[in-house]
Amino acid sequence: MGFDQVVQFTSEALILCVILSLPAVLVSSIVGLAVAFFQAVTSLQDQSISQGIKLLCVTVVVLLAAPWGASTLLTYTERLFEAMFK
């Protein structure tokens, strides 16, 4: 495996990390914004409400996205091993 392939696989790995973490980050951002708006409207200042709801929502999203993420990561790993041991 040459230098060009190492750079290509490294950049693909970094992009893959961003793509695989995107569902959890988006849900956390959207839920956090919605809860912050709700807390501002109702004048609730407890931080544990926001953290608890975000934790629950992100856990559900991670469980739902796990098969997709695992298959994507497995495909990348197979391509990497094929290039290494070719």
N, C-alpha and C positions, 0 to 999 in steps of 0.2 A: 504494500500500500504506500503510495507516494504522498508527498507533502500536500499536493492539491486535494487529494481525497481526504486527508486528515482535516484540512481546513473546512472542506465541504461538510463532512460528518459533524464536525464541531459546531458549525453554524446551524446545521439542521437540528442538532441536539438542543441548542439554546432556543431556537424558534419553537421546538416541540415542548420545551418547558413552559414557555409563555402560553402556548395554545392549550396545553393540558390544565394549566391553572386558571385559565380565563373564566370558565363557568363559575367556579367558587368565588373569584374576585368580583365578577359582575353581580352575582346574587348578593354578596356581602355589601357591596356599594349601594345597590338599589334598596335593599331592606334597611340598611342603616339610614339612608336618606328618608325613606318613608317613616321609619320610627322616629327619627329626629323631628320631622314635620309634625307627626302626631304628638310628640312630647311638647313641642313648642305651642301647639294649639291648646293642649290641655294643661299646660304649665306643670308637667311632671318633670322633675329634675333627677330622677334616680337612674344612674348609669347601668345598673344591673339589668334593667328591663331591655335596654338596647343590646347589651352583650348576649343575654340569654336568647333573645329572638334570633339574632344573627347566627349564633352558634347552632341553634336548631335548624335554621334554613340552610346553612352551609353544609351541615352534616347530611341532610336529605339530598342536596344537590351532588355532593361527593358520592354518596351511595348510588344515585341514579346514573351518574356519569362514569362510574368506575369501569363498567364493561367496555365502553367506548375508549376510555383512556388506556386501559390495559391492552386492548387490541392494537391501538395505534402505536404504543410503546413496543409491543411485541414485533410488529412489522418493521419498525425502525431497527430494533436489535437484530433481527434476522438479516436485514440488509447489511448491517455493520459487520456481523460475523462472516457473511459471505464474502465481503470485500477484504476482510482481514486474512481469512484462510483460503483464499483463492489462489 
